[in-house]
Amino acid sequence: MLACDTKPLSIVRVTMIEKIQSQTHFVQQKEKSTMDMSILADWFTIIFFVWFGLKKFIPALDQGFFPTLGAIVALGAAVFTALST
């Protein structure tokens, strides 16, 4: 007979189950972070369109610091959209 170092079957099953659970946890974490970026992208897009629409009715939003703020919101929408894909 050959002497070999084998683990009992129950230990092998437990080890495999732990590996599968840790991989599943990693995938769930990755999906969760992607979903957060998508939500941020959606909110920045909504805020940008509301901002752009309000500028047509309130001329004061098109003067001073406000155009820069609108550009920052548009850039945020673009960046978070790119990160969510």
Distance bins in CASP14 RR format, pairs under 12 A and 6 or more apart:
PFRMAT RR
TARGET T0000
AUTHOR 0000-0000-0000
RMODE 2
METHOD distances of the structure
MODEL  1
6 12 0 0 0 0 1 0 0 0 0 0 0
7 13 0 0 0 0 1 0 0 0 0 0 0
7 14 0 0 0 0 1 0 0 0 0 0 0
7 15 1 0 0 1 0 0 0 0 0 0 0
7 16 0 0 0 0 0 1 0 0 0 0 0
8 14 0 0 0 0 1 0 0 0 0 0 0
8 15 0 0 0 0 0 1 0 0 0 0 0
9 15 0 0 0 0 0 1 0 0 0 0 0
9 16 0 0 0 0 0 1 0 0 0 0 0
10 16 0 0 0 0 0 1 0 0 0 0 0
10 17 0 0 0 0 0 1 0 0 0 0 0
11 17 0 0 0 0 0 1 0 0 0 0 0
11 18 0 0 0 0 0 1 0 0 0 0 0
12 18 0 0 0 0 0 1 0 0 0 0 0
12 19 0 0 0 0 0 1 0 0 0 0 0
13 19 0 0 0 0 0 1 0 0 0 0 0
13 20 0 0 0 0 0 1 0 0 0 0 0
14 20 0 0 0 0 0 1 0 0 0 0 0
14 21 0 0 0 0 0 1 0 0 0 0 0
15 21 0 0 0 0 0 1 0 0 0 0 0
15 22 0 0 0 0 0 1 0 0 0 0 0
16 22 0 0 0 0 0 1 0 0 0 0 0
16 23 0 0 0 0 0 1 0 0 0 0 0
17 23 0 0 0 0 0 1 0 0 0 0 0
17 24 0 0 0 0 0 1 0 0 0 0 0
18 24 0 0 0 0 0 1 0 0 0 0 0
18 25 0 0 0 0 0 1 0 0 0 0 0
19 25 0 0 0 0 0 1 0 0 0 0 0
19 26 0 0 0 0 0 1 0 0 0 0 0
20 26 0 0 0 0 0 1 0 0 0 0 0
20 27 0 0 0 0 0 1 0 0 0 0 0
21 27 0 0 0 0 0 1 0 0 0 0 0
21 28 0 0 0 0 0 1 0 0 0 0 0
22 28 0 0 0 0 0 1 0 0 0 0 0
22 29 0 0 0 0 0 1 0 0 0 0 0
23 29 0 0 0 0 0 1 0 0 0 0 0
23 30 0 0 0 0 0 1 0 0 0 0 0
24 30 0 0 0 0 0 1 0 0 0 0 0
24 31 0 0 0 0 0 1 0 0 0 0 0
25 31 0 0 0 0 0 1 0 0 0 0 0
25 32 0 0 0 0 0 1 0 0 0 0 0
26 32 0 0 0 0 0 1 0 0 0 0 0
26 33 0 0 0 0 0 1 0 0 0 0 0
27 33 0 0 0 0 0 1 0 0 0 0 0
27 34 0 0 0 0 0 1 0 0 0 0 0
28 34 0 0 0 0 0 1 0 0 0 0 0
28 35 0 0 0 0 0 1 0 0 0 0 0
29 35 0 0 0 0 0 1 0 0 0 0 0
29 36 0 0 0 0 0 1 0 0 0 0 0
30 36 0 0 0 0 0 1 0 0 0 0 0
30 37 0 0 0 0 0 1 0 0 0 0 0
31 37 0 0 0 0 0 1 0 0 0 0 0
31 38 0 0 0 0 0 1 0 0 0 0 0
31 84 0 0 0 0 0 1 0 0 0 0 0
32 38 0 0 0 0 0 1 0 0 0 0 0
32 39 0 0 0 0 0 1 0 0 0 0 0
33 39 0 0 0 0 0 1 0 0 0 0 0
33 40 0 0 0 0 0 1 0 0 0 0 0
33 83 0 0 0 0 1 0 0 0 0 0 0
33 84 0 0 0 0 1 0 0 0 0 0 0
34 40 0 0 0 0 0 1 0 0 0 0 0
34 41 0 0 0 0 0 1 0 0 0 0 0
34 80 0 0 0 0 0 1 0 0 0 0 0
34 83 0 0 0 0 1 0 0 0 0 0 0
34 84 1 0 0 1 0 0 0 0 0 0 0
34 85 0 0 0 0 1 0 0 0 0 0 0
35 41 0 0 0 0 0 1 0 0 0 0 0
35 42 0 0 0 0 0 1 0 0 0 0 0
35 80 0 0 0 0 0 1 0 0 0 0 0
35 83 0 0 0 0 0 1 0 0 0 0 0
35 84 0 0 0 0 1 0 0 0 0 0 0
36 42 0 0 0 0 0 1 0 0 0 0 0
36 43 0 0 0 0 0 1 0 0 0 0 0
36 80 0 0 0 0 1 0 0 0 0 0 0
36 83 0 0 0 0 1 0 0 0 0 0 0
36 84 0 0 0 0 1 0 0 0 0 0 0
37 43 0 0 0 0 0 1 0 0 0 0 0
37 44 0 0 0 0 0 1 0 0 0 0 0
37 76 0 0 0 0 0 1 0 0 0 0 0
37 77 0 0 0 0 0 1 0 0 0 0 0
37 79 0 0 0 0 1 0 0 0 0 0 0
37 80 1 0 1 0 0 0 0 0 0 0 0
37 81 0 0 0 0 1 0 0 0 0 0 0
37 82 0 0 0 0 1 0 0 0 0 0 0
37 83 1 0 1 0 0 0 0 0 0 0 0
37 84 1 1 0 0 0 0 0 0 0 0 0
37 85 0 0 0 0 1 0 0 0 0 0 0
38 44 0 0 0 0 0 1 0 0 0 0 0
38 45 0 0 0 0 0 1 0 0 0 0 0
38 77 0 0 0 0 0 1 0 0 0 0 0
38 80 1 0 0 1 0 0 0 0 0 0 0
38 81 0 0 0 0 1 0 0 0 0 0 0
38 82 0 0 0 0 0 1 0 0 0 0 0
38 83 0 0 0 0 1 0 0 0 0 0 0
38 84 1 0 1 0 0 0 0 0 0 0 0
38 85 0 0 0 0 1 0 0 0 0 0 0
39 45 0 0 0 0 0 1 0 0 0 0 0
39 46 0 0 0 0 0 1 0 0 0 0 0
39 80 0 0 0 0 1 0 0 0 0 0 0
39 81 0 0 0 0 0 1 0 0 0 0 0
39 83 0 0 0 0 0 1 0 0 0 0 0
39 84 0 0 0 0 1 0 0 0 0 0 0
40 46 0 0 0 0 0 1 0 0 0 0 0
40 47 0 0 0 0 0 1 0 0 0 0 0
40 73 0 0 0 0 0 1 0 0 0 0 0
40 76 0 0 0 0 1 0 0 0 0 0 0
40 77 0 0 0 0 1 0 0 0 0 0 0
40 78 0 0 0 0 0 1 0 0 0 0 0
40 79 0 0 0 0 1 0 0 0 0 0 0
40 80 1 0 1 0 0 0 0 0 0 0 0
40 81 0 0 0 0 1 0 0 0 0 0 0
40 82 0 0 0 0 0 1 0 0 0 0 0
40 83 0 0 0 0 1 0 0 0 0 0 0
40 84 1 0 0 1 0 0 0 0 0 0 0
41 47 0 0 0 0 0 1 0 0 0 0 0
41 48 0 0 0 0 0 1 0 0 0 0 0
41 73 0 0 0 0 0 1 0 0 0 0 0
41 74 0 0 0 0 0 1 0 0 0 0 0
41 75 0 0 0 0 0 1 0 0 0 0 0
41 76 0 0 0 0 1 0 0 0 0 0 0
41 77 1 0 0 1 0 0 0 0 0 0 0
41 78 0 0 0 0 1 0 0 0 0 0 0
41 79 0 0 0 0 1 0 0 0 0 0 0
41 80 1 1 0 0 0 0 0 0 0 0 0
41 81 1 0 1 0 0 0 0 0 0 0 0
41 82 0 0 0 0 1 0 0 0 0 0 0
41 83 1 0 0 1 0 0 0 0 0 0 0
41 84 1 0 1 0 0 0 0 0 0 0 0
41 85 0 0 0 0 1 0 0 0 0 0 0
42 48 0 0 0 0 0 1 0 0 0 0 0
42 49 0 0 0 0 0 1 0 0 0 0 0
42 76 0 0 0 0 0 1 0 0 0 0 0
42 77 0 0 0 0 1 0 0 0 0 0 0
42 80 0 0 0 0 1 0 0 0 0 0 0
42 81 0 0 0 0 1 0 0 0 0 0 0
42 84 0 0 0 0 1 0 0 0 0 0 0
43 49 0 0 0 0 0 1 0 0 0 0 0
43 50 0 0 0 0 0 1 0 0 0 0 0
43 73 0 0 0 0 1 0 0 0 0 0 0
43 76 0 0 0 0 1 0 0 0 0 0 0
43 77 0 0 0 0 1 0 0 0 0 0 0
43 80 0 0 0 0 1 0 0 0 0 0 0
43 81 0 0 0 0 0 1 0 0 0 0 0
43 84 0 0 0 0 0 1 0 0 0 0 0
44 50 0 0 0 0 0 1 0 0 0 0 0
44 51 0 0 0 0 0 1 0 0 0 0 0
44 70 0 0 0 0 0 1 0 0 0 0 0
44 72 0 0 0 0 1 0 0 0 0 0 0
44 73 1 0 1 0 0 0 0 0 0 0 0
44 74 0 0 0 0 1 0 0 0 0 0 0
44 75 0 0 0 0 1 0 0 0 0 0 0
44 76 1 0 1 0 0 0 0 0 0 0 0
44 77 1 1 0 0 0 0 0 0 0 0 0
44 78 0 0 0 0 1 0 0 0 0 0 0
44 79 0 0 0 0 1 0 0 0 0 0 0
44 80 1 0 1 0 0 0 0 0 0 0 0
44 81 0 0 0 0 1 0 0 0 0 0 0
44 82 0 0 0 0 0 1 0 0 0 0 0
44 83 0 0 0 0 0 1 0 0 0 0 0
44 84 0 0 0 0 0 1 0 0 0 0 0
45 51 0 0 0 0 0 1 0 0 0 0 0
45 52 0 0 0 0 0 1 0 0 0 0 0
45 73 0 0 0 0 1 0 0 0 0 0 0
45 74 0 0 0 0 1 0 0 0 0 0 0
45 75 0 0 0 0 0 1 0 0 0 0 0
45 76 0 0 0 0 1 0 0 0 0 0 0
45 77 1 0 1 0 0 0 0 0 0 0 0
45 78 0 0 0 0 1 0 0 0 0 0 0
45 79 0 0 0 0 0 1 0 0 0 0 0
45 80 0 0 0 0 1 0 0 0 0 0 0
45 81 1 0 0 1 0 0 0 0 0 0 0
45 84 0 0 0 0 0 1 0 0 0 0 0
46 52 0 0 0 0 0 1 0 0 0 0 0
46 53 0 0 0 0 0 1 0 0 0 0 0
46 73 0 0 0 0 1 0 0 0 0 0 0
46 77 0 0 0 0 1 0 0 0 0 0 0
46 80 0 0 0 0 0 1 0 0 0 0 0
47 53 0 0 0 0 0 1 0 0 0 0 0
47 54 0 0 0 0 0 1 0 0 0 0 0
47 69 0 0 0 0 0 1 0 0 0 0 0
47 70 0 0 0 0 1 0 0 0 0 0 0
47 72 0 0 0 0 0 1 0 0 0 0 0
47 73 1 0 1 0 0 0 0 0 0 0 0
47 74 0 0 0 0 1 0 0 0 0 0 0
47 75 0 0 0 0 0 1 0 0 0 0 0
47 76 0 0 0 0 1 0 0 0 0 0 0
47 77 1 0 0 1 0 0 0 0 0 0 0
47 80 0 0 0 0 0 1 0 0 0 0 0
48 54 0 0 0 0 0 1 0 0 0 0 0
48 55 0 0 0 0 0 1 0 0 0 0 0
48 69 0 0 0 0 0 1 0 0 0 0 0
48 70 1 0 0 1 0 0 0 0 0 0 0
48 71 0 0 0 0 1 0 0 0 0 0 0
48 72 0 0 0 0 1 0 0 0 0 0 0
48 73 1 0 1 0 0 0 0 0 0 0 0
48 74 1 0 1 0 0 0 0 0 0 0 0
48 75 0 0 0 0 1 0 0 0 0 0 0
48 76 0 0 0 0 1 0 0 0 0 0 0
48 77 1 0 1 0 0 0 0 0 0 0 0
48 78 0 0 0 0 1 0 0 0 0 0 0
48 80 0 0 0 0 0 1 0 0 0 0 0
48 81 0 0 0 0 0 1 0 0 0 0 0
49 55 0 0 0 0 0 1 0 0 0 0 0
49 56 0 0 0 0 0 1 0 0 0 0 0
49 70 0 0 0 0 0 1 0 0 0 0 0
49 73 0 0 0 0 1 0 0 0 0 0 0
49 74 0 0 0 0 1 0 0 0 0 0 0
49 77 0 0 0 0 1 0 0 0 0 0 0
50 56 0 0 0 0 0 1 0 0 0 0 0
50 57 0 0 0 0 0 1 0 0 0 0 0
50 58 0 0 0 0 0 1 0 0 0 0 0
50 61 0 0 0 0 0 1 0 0 0 0 0
50 70 0 0 0 0 0 1 0 0 0 0 0
50 73 0 0 0 0 1 0 0 0 0 0 0
50 77 0 0 0 0 0 1 0 0 0 0 0
51 57 0 0 0 0 0 1 0 0 0 0 0
51 58 0 0 0 0 0 1 0 0 0 0 0
51 61 1 0 0 1 0 0 0 0 0 0 0
51 62 0 0 0 0 0 1 0 0 0 0 0
51 66 0 0 0 0 1 0 0 0 0 0 0
51 67 0 0 0 0 0 1 0 0 0 0 0
51 68 0 0 0 0 0 1 0 0 0 0 0
51 69 1 0 0 1 0 0 0 0 0 0 0
51 70 1 0 1 0 0 0 0 0 0 0 0
51 71 0 0 0 0 0 1 0 0 0 0 0
51 72 0 0 0 0 0 1 0 0 0 0 0
51 73 1 0 1 0 0 0 0 0 0 0 0
51 74 0 0 0 0 1 0 0 0 0 0 0
51 77 0 0 0 0 0 1 0 0 0 0 0
52 58 0 0 0 0 0 1 0 0 0 0 0
52 61 0 0 0 0 1 0 0 0 0 0 0
52 62 0 0 0 0 0 1 0 0 0 0 0
52 66 0 0 0 0 0 1 0 0 0 0 0
52 67 0 0 0 0 0 1 0 0 0 0 0
52 69 0 0 0 0 0 1 0 0 0 0 0
52 70 0 0 0 0 1 0 0 0 0 0 0
52 71 0 0 0 0 0 1 0 0 0 0 0
52 73 0 0 0 0 1 0 0 0 0 0 0
52 74 0 0 0 0 1 0 0 0 0 0 0
52 77 0 0 0 0 0 1 0 0 0 0 0
53 59 0 0 0 0 0 1 0 0 0 0 0
53 61 0 0 0 0 1 0 0 0 0 0 0
53 62 0 0 0 0 0 1 0 0 0 0 0
53 70 0 0 0 0 0 1 0 0 0 0 0
54 60 0 0 0 0 1 0 0 0 0 0 0
54 61 1 0 1 0 0 0 0 0 0 0 0
54 62 0 0 0 0 1 0 0 0 0 0 0
54 66 0 0 0 0 1 0 0 0 0 0 0
54 69 0 0 0 0 0 1 0 0 0 0 0
54 70 0 0 0 0 0 1 0 0 0 0 0
54 73 0 0 0 0 0 1 0 0 0 0 0
55 61 1 0 1 0 0 0 0 0 0 0 0
55 62 1 0 1 0 0 0 0 0 0 0 0
55 63 0 0 0 0 1 0 0 0 0 0 0
55 66 1 0 0 1 0 0 0 0 0 0 0
55 67 0 0 0 0 1 0 0 0 0 0 0
55 69 0 0 0 0 0 1 0 0 0 0 0
55 70 0 0 0 0 1 0 0 0 0 0 0
55 73 0 0 0 0 0 1 0 0 0 0 0
56 62 0 0 0 0 1 0 0 0 0 0 0
58 66 0 0 0 0 1 0 0 0 0 0 0
59 66 0 0 0 0 0 1 0 0 0 0 0
59 67 0 0 0 0 0 1 0 0 0 0 0
60 66 1 0 0 1 0 0 0 0 0 0 0
60 67 0 0 0 0 0 1 0 0 0 0 0
61 67 0 0 0 0 1 0 0 0 0 0 0
61 68 0 0 0 0 0 1 0 0 0 0 0
61 69 0 0 0 0 1 0 0 0 0 0 0
61 70 0 0 0 0 1 0 0 0 0 0 0
61 73 0 0 0 0 0 1 0 0 0 0 0
62 68 0 0 0 0 0 1 0 0 0 0 0
62 69 0 0 0 0 0 1 0 0 0 0 0
62 70 0 0 0 0 1 0 0 0 0 0 0
63 69 0 0 0 0 0 1 0 0 0 0 0
64 70 0 0 0 0 0 1 0 0 0 0 0
65 71 0 0 0 0 0 1 0 0 0 0 0
65 72 0 0 0 0 0 1 0 0 0 0 0
66 72 0 0 0 0 0 1 0 0 0 0 0
66 73 0 0 0 0 0 1 0 0 0 0 0
67 73 0 0 0 0 0 1 0 0 0 0 0
67 74 0 0 0 0 0 1 0 0 0 0 0
68 74 0 0 0 0 0 1 0 0 0 0 0
68 75 0 0 0 0 0 1 0 0 0 0 0
69 75 0 0 0 0 0 1 0 0 0 0 0
69 76 0 0 0 0 0 1 0 0 0 0 0
70 76 0 0 0 0 1 0 0 0 0 0 0
70 77 0 0 0 0 1 0 0 0 0 0 0
71 77 0 0 0 0 0 1 0 0 0 0 0
71 78 0 0 0 0 0 1 0 0 0 0 0
72 78 0 0 0 0 0 1 0 0 0 0 0
72 79 0 0 0 0 0 1 0 0 0 0 0
73 79 0 0 0 0 0 1 0 0 0 0 0
73 80 0 0 0 0 0 1 0 0 0 0 0
74 80 0 0 0 0 0 1 0 0 0 0 0
74 81 0 0 0 0 0 1 0 0 0 0 0
75 81 0 0 0 0 0 1 0 0 0 0 0
75 82 0 0 0 0 0 1 0 0 0 0 0
76 82 0 0 0 0 1 0 0 0 0 0 0
76 83 0 0 0 0 1 0 0 0 0 0 0
76 84 0 0 0 0 0 1 0 0 0 0 0
77 83 0 0 0 0 0 1 0 0 0 0 0
77 84 0 0 0 0 0 1 0 0 0 0 0
78 84 0 0 0 0 0 1 0 0 0 0 0
78 85 0 0 0 0 0 1 0 0 0 0 0
79 85 0 0 0 0 0 1 0 0 0 0 0
END
